[in-house]
């Protein structure tokens, strides 16, 4: 798999747009080039970006990182993610599922604000399960 612009493109503001069906890598980098991350993106036949997976070394989802994007599923399982910051997944109107690993110990109150009826897939007894139940999210416990 490579960075195929024939599958997906990324705007200057970080919005991922599906072009054609397939799997590709998307890379993000700070302006100074000191911090970068890479993830896989699957685009369905309708050219909607369906889901995103993250590198195993991921520790935190930064503030507003995916705000307003059109992913329908987020899967953080298999990462070392510990923190999900303010509005990280806010206003994601297509978001249906977010899988959150047991390693997460903090989720900002507004991390999923405006994202509608997202279902959180969580580990039994985890901080994410507690967060989901306290904030009224639908929960699927693994």
ZALO-166113 format. One record per residue (C-alpha): residue in one letter; x negated, y negated, z negated. Coordinates in steps of 0.25 Angstrom, whole numbers, plus 5000, padded with zeros to 4 digits. Layout:
REM residues N
AXYZ/...
This chain:
REM residues 142
X500050005000/X499549865003/X499949725003/X500949725015/X501549595018/X502449675027/X503149725015/X503149605005/X502649465004/X502449374992/X502749224992/X501849124986/X502749124974/X502649274972/X503949314978/X503849454985/X504749474997/X504949605004/X504649605019/X504849755022/X505049885015/X503749945009/X502849944997/X501749834996/X500849774985/X500949624981/X499849554974/X499949424966/X498749344962/X498649214954/X498149094961/X496749104955/X496649254959/X496349294944/X497649374942/X498349464952/X499249584952/X499849674963/X501049754963/X501849844973/X503149794980/X504149884986/X505049824997/X506349895000/X507049915014/X507849785011/X506449715009/X506749674995/X505649694986/X506149804977/X505149824966/X503749794961/X502749874953/X501549814945/X500149854943/X499849944931/X498949834925/X500049734924/X500149674910/X501149564911/X502149504921/X501949354921/X502949244919/X503849234931/X503049334939/X504149394947/X505249294944/X506249284956/X505649394964/X506549504971/X506049634965/X507149734961/X506249814952/X505049784943/X504249904938/X503249874927/X503050024923/X501650074925/X501049934921/X500449884908/X501449764908/X501549704894/X502249574896/X503349524905/X503349364905/X504349254907/X505249274919/X504349374925/X505549444932/X506549334931/X507549304942/X507249434949/X508749444954/X508449584962/X507749644949/X508449774945/X507449844937/X506249814929/X505349924923/X504649884911/X503549964905/X503349994890/X502049914890/X502849784891/X502949714877/X503449574881/X504549534891/X504949384891/X506349354888/X506549304902/X505749404910/X506949454918/X507849324917/X508749304929/X508449444935/X509849494933/X510149644929/X508749694929/X508649834922/X507449854914/X506749994914/X506050004901/X505350114892/X506150154880/X505750074868/X504949974875/X504949824874/X505549814887/X506749904883/X506949814871/X506849684879/X507849744889/X508849774879/X508649644871/X508849564884/X510049644889/X509349704901/X509849844907/X508749944903/X508350074908/X507450144898/X506350244902/
